[in-house]
Amino acid sequence: MNILGALVVTIAVTSIAVTSMLVVRRRAPEGSYFTDGDRASGVFGVLATGFSVLLGFIIFLAFSSYDASRAGAEAEATIVAQQVQTAQFLTQADEELTGDLTCYARYVAGPEWDALAAGTLGDQINPWGVEMFRTIARVDPATATEQSAYDRWMDQTADREQARIARIHGAEGIIPLPLWLTLFVISAVVFVYLLFFADPAEGRVTQGVLMGSVTVVISLLLLLLVFFNHPHGDGVGRLQPTAMERTLRLIDSQADAVGLDVTAPCDGDGNTH
């Protein structure tokens, strides 16, 4: 959900809540439905505090997951660039591995990222990761340099796969359905409880602000959870394949600097020719 959509939802929900308060206010007794306002305010304080603590804790965990996905994308892109350098010491397959790495990066920034944004990636793998495995499996290190590069390549591959897992782990949502249901039920309880504070002795603006301010805060916090629950896609703050696109430009720059002719066996989106 983008900012405009979130604004529309917030305004719509707040308008409904304020209207409900003003409608209930017409038939409410003077002084509200509560005969003991202090006791009612104390109960509401306990209710609101419990809800805010729960919501704040969930938002913290959701942001941690969002940051882990961002850090994973950065780490994966960095490792791909490093593997390009390592591949140059594996003389039996340097050009092939460099081309596979280029296609891997293109596929991440293209079809794979689109699948992440749509939440349809599932258990799909990057096909160029498989191609690199097949290529490296045919390499037989003949010198100490090649053996060192081979070992380094295997370590980097493990790190790259771990970074990829961190990048995609939140693609299908990190907040379970029971938790969403709990948050919505508590929000409804807070809304109904506020209606009992309807008081015709107070002005309409005062009553509207009472209901509207609480509704806006709860709506924005829930929308923030929706944002963190699906961090990939288009819109302000969404995770983009910026790091991998930067790696692709870095690969081209490095190849030009050393006079390396990289022939990638794929198109611009990482799909096989």
C-alpha positions as CSV (number, residue, x, y, z in Angstrom):
1,M,0.0,0.0,0.0
2,N,1.4,3.4,-1.0
3,I,1.2,6.7,0.9
4,L,-1.9,7.8,-1.0
5,G,-3.7,4.6,-0.3
6,A,-2.8,4.7,3.4
7,L,-4.0,8.3,3.5
8,V,-7.4,7.4,1.9
9,V,-7.8,4.5,4.3
10,T,-7.0,6.6,7.4
11,I,-9.4,9.4,6.4
12,A,-12.2,6.9,5.6
13,V,-11.8,5.0,8.9
14,T,-11.5,8.2,10.9
15,S,-14.6,9.7,9.2
16,I,-16.6,6.6,10.1
17,A,-15.4,6.6,13.7
18,V,-16.1,10.3,14.2
19,T,-19.5,10.1,12.6
20,S,-20.4,7.1,14.8
21,M,-19.4,9.1,17.9
22,L,-21.5,12.1,16.9
23,V,-24.5,9.8,16.2
24,V,-24.2,8.1,19.5
25,R,-23.8,11.5,21.2
26,R,-27.3,12.6,20.2
27,R,-28.9,10.0,22.5
28,A,-26.2,9.8,25.2
29,P,-27.0,11.0,28.7
30,E,-25.3,14.1,29.9
31,G,-21.9,13.3,31.3
32,S,-21.5,10.2,29.1
33,Y,-22.8,6.6,29.7
34,F,-20.4,6.2,32.6
35,T,-21.6,7.4,36.0
36,D,-18.0,7.3,37.3
37,G,-15.8,9.0,34.7
38,D,-12.6,8.6,36.7
39,R,-13.0,4.8,37.0
40,A,-13.9,4.6,33.3
41,S,-10.8,6.6,32.4
42,G,-8.7,4.3,34.5
43,V,-10.0,1.2,32.8
44,F,-9.5,2.8,29.4
45,G,-5.9,3.7,30.4
46,V,-5.2,0.1,31.2
47,L,-6.8,-1.1,27.9
48,A,-4.9,1.5,25.8
49,T,-1.6,0.8,27.5
50,G,-1.8,-2.9,27.0
51,F,-2.7,-2.4,23.3
52,S,0.1,0.1,22.8
53,V,2.7,-2.1,24.4
54,L,1.6,-5.1,22.3
55,L,1.5,-3.0,19.1
56,G,4.8,-1.4,19.8
57,F,6.5,-4.7,20.4
58,I,5.1,-6.1,17.1
59,I,6.2,-3.1,15.2
60,F,9.7,-3.4,16.6
61,L,9.9,-7.1,15.5
62,A,8.4,-6.2,12.0
63,F,11.0,-3.4,11.6
64,S,13.8,-5.9,12.6
65,S,12.6,-8.2,9.8
66,Y,12.4,-5.3,7.3
67,D,16.0,-4.3,8.2
68,A,17.2,-7.9,7.9
69,S,15.7,-8.1,4.4
70,R,17.4,-4.8,3.5
71,A,20.8,-6.0,4.9
72,G,20.4,-9.3,3.1
73,A,19.9,-7.6,-0.2
74,E,23.0,-5.5,0.4
75,A,25.1,-8.4,1.5
76,E,24.0,-10.6,-1.5
77,A,24.9,-7.9,-4.0
78,T,28.3,-7.3,-2.4
79,I,29.1,-11.0,-2.4
80,V,28.2,-11.3,-6.1
81,A,30.7,-8.5,-6.9
82,Q,33.3,-10.3,-4.9
83,Q,32.7,-13.6,-6.6
84,V,33.3,-12.0,-10.0
85,Q,36.8,-11.2,-8.8
86,T,37.3,-14.7,-7.4
87,A,36.1,-16.3,-10.7
88,Q,39.0,-14.7,-12.5
89,F,41.5,-17.0,-10.7
90,L,39.6,-20.1,-11.8
91,T,41.1,-20.2,-15.2
92,Q,39.1,-23.3,-16.3
93,A,35.8,-21.5,-16.0
94,D,36.4,-17.8,-15.4
95,E,34.4,-16.5,-18.3
96,E,31.5,-18.9,-17.8
97,L,31.3,-18.2,-14.1
98,T,31.4,-14.4,-14.7
99,G,28.6,-14.7,-17.2
100,D,26.5,-16.8,-14.8
101,L,27.1,-14.3,-12.0
102,T,25.9,-11.5,-14.3
103,C,22.8,-13.4,-15.2
104,Y,22.3,-14.2,-11.5
105,A,22.3,-10.5,-10.7
106,R,20.0,-9.6,-13.6
107,Y,17.5,-12.3,-12.5
108,V,17.5,-11.0,-8.9
109,A,16.9,-7.4,-10.0
110,G,14.3,-8.5,-12.6
111,P,11.9,-11.5,-12.3
112,E,12.9,-12.5,-8.8
113,W,12.2,-9.1,-7.4
114,D,8.9,-8.8,-9.2
115,A,7.9,-12.2,-7.6
116,L,8.9,-10.9,-4.2
117,A,6.8,-7.8,-4.7
118,A,3.8,-9.9,-5.7
119,G,4.4,-12.4,-2.9
120,T,4.6,-15.3,-5.4
121,L,8.3,-16.3,-5.1
122,G,7.5,-19.2,-2.7
123,D,10.2,-21.9,-2.8
124,Q,11.5,-20.9,-6.3
125,I,15.3,-20.8,-6.7
126,N,17.5,-18.6,-8.8
127,P,18.2,-20.8,-11.9
128,W,21.6,-19.2,-12.3
129,G,22.7,-20.4,-8.9
130,V,22.1,-23.9,-10.2
131,E,24.1,-23.1,-13.4
132,M,27.0,-21.8,-11.3
133,F,27.0,-25.1,-9.2
134,R,27.2,-27.1,-12.4
135,T,30.0,-25.0,-13.7
136,I,32.1,-25.1,-10.5
137,A,31.6,-28.8,-10.2
138,R,33.6,-29.3,-13.4
139,V,36.5,-27.3,-12.1
140,D,39.6,-29.3,-11.0
141,P,42.1,-26.9,-9.3
142,A,45.6,-27.5,-10.7
143,T,47.6,-24.9,-8.8
144,A,47.7,-23.5,-5.3
145,T,46.2,-20.3,-6.5
146,E,43.3,-22.1,-8.1
147,Q,42.8,-24.2,-5.0
148,S,42.6,-21.1,-2.8
149,A,40.2,-19.4,-5.2
150,Y,38.1,-22.6,-5.3
151,D,37.8,-22.7,-1.5
152,R,37.1,-19.0,-1.5
153,W,34.4,-19.4,-4.1
154,M,32.6,-22.1,-2.0
155,D,32.7,-19.9,1.1
156,Q,31.3,-17.0,-0.8
157,T,28.6,-19.2,-2.3
158,A,27.4,-20.2,1.2
159,D,27.4,-16.6,2.3
160,R,25.5,-15.5,-0.8
161,E,22.8,-18.1,-0.2
162,Q,22.5,-17.1,3.4
163,A,22.1,-13.4,2.4
164,R,19.5,-14.4,-0.2
165,I,17.5,-16.2,2.5
166,A,17.6,-13.1,4.6
167,R,16.4,-11.0,1.7
168,I,13.4,-13.1,0.8
169,H,12.3,-14.4,4.2
170,G,9.6,-11.7,4.7
171,A,8.2,-11.9,1.2
172,E,5.0,-13.8,2.1
173,G,4.4,-11.8,5.3
174,I,5.9,-12.2,8.8
175,I,2.8,-11.5,11.0
176,P,0.6,-14.5,11.4
177,L,-3.2,-14.4,11.0
178,P,-4.0,-14.9,14.7
179,L,-2.0,-11.8,15.6
180,W,-3.8,-9.7,13.0
181,L,-7.1,-10.9,14.4
182,T,-6.0,-10.0,17.9
183,L,-5.0,-6.5,16.9
184,F,-8.3,-5.9,15.0
185,V,-10.4,-7.2,17.9
186,I,-8.6,-5.0,20.4
187,S,-9.0,-2.0,18.1
188,A,-12.7,-2.7,17.9
189,V,-12.9,-2.9,21.7
190,V,-11.2,0.4,22.0
191,F,-13.5,1.9,19.4
192,V,-16.7,0.7,21.2
193,Y,-15.3,1.7,24.6
194,L,-14.8,5.3,23.3
195,L,-18.4,5.5,22.1
196,F,-19.5,5.2,25.8
197,F,-17.7,8.5,26.4
198,A,-20.2,10.3,24.1
199,D,-21.5,13.3,26.0
200,P,-24.0,15.8,24.6
201,A,-22.8,18.4,27.2
202,E,-19.5,18.6,25.3
203,G,-19.2,20.2,21.9
204,R,-19.2,18.3,18.6
205,V,-15.6,19.3,17.9
206,T,-14.4,18.1,21.2
207,Q,-16.1,14.7,20.8
208,G,-14.9,14.4,17.2
209,V,-11.3,15.1,18.3
210,L,-11.6,12.6,21.1
211,M,-12.6,9.8,18.7
212,G,-10.6,11.0,15.7
213,S,-7.3,11.3,17.4
214,V,-7.3,7.8,18.8
215,T,-8.6,6.4,15.4
216,V,-5.8,8.1,13.5
217,V,-3.1,6.8,15.7
218,I,-4.4,3.2,15.7
219,S,-5.0,3.3,11.9
220,L,-1.5,4.6,11.2
221,L,0.2,2.1,13.4
222,L,-1.7,-0.8,11.8
223,L,-0.9,0.5,8.3
224,L,2.7,0.7,9.4
225,L,2.5,-3.0,10.2
226,V,1.1,-3.7,6.8
227,F,4.0,-1.9,5.3
228,F,6.6,-3.8,7.3
229,N,4.8,-7.1,6.6
230,H,5.4,-6.8,2.9
231,P,8.6,-4.8,2.5
232,H,9.2,-5.4,-1.2
233,G,7.5,-3.6,-4.1
234,D,6.8,-0.1,-5.4
235,G,6.2,2.9,-3.2
236,V,8.1,5.1,-0.8
237,G,10.3,3.1,1.6
238,R,9.7,-0.2,-0.1
239,L,12.8,-2.3,-0.7
240,Q,14.2,-2.1,-4.2
241,P,16.9,-4.0,-6.0
242,T,19.2,-1.0,-5.8
243,A,22.2,-2.8,-4.4
244,M,22.1,-5.5,-7.1
245,E,21.6,-3.0,-9.9
246,R,24.7,-1.2,-8.5
247,T,26.6,-4.5,-8.6
248,L,25.7,-5.0,-12.2
249,R,27.1,-1.6,-13.1
250,L,30.2,-2.5,-11.0
251,I,30.7,-5.7,-12.9
252,D,30.6,-3.8,-16.2
253,S,33.1,-1.2,-14.9
254,Q,35.5,-3.9,-13.6
255,A,35.3,-5.8,-16.9
256,D,36.1,-2.7,-18.9
257,A,38.9,-1.8,-16.6
258,V,40.7,-5.1,-17.0
259,G,39.7,-5.7,-20.6
260,L,37.5,-8.6,-19.8
261,D,34.8,-9.5,-22.4
262,V,31.8,-10.8,-20.5
263,T,29.3,-12.6,-22.6
264,A,26.2,-13.3,-20.4
265,P,24.1,-16.2,-21.6
266,C,20.9,-14.4,-20.8
267,D,18.8,-11.3,-21.7
268,G,18.6,-8.1,-19.6
269,D,16.2,-9.7,-17.2
270,G,18.3,-12.7,-16.5
271,N,16.2,-15.1,-18.7
272,T,17.9,-17.7,-20.8
273,H,18.4,-16.8,-24.4
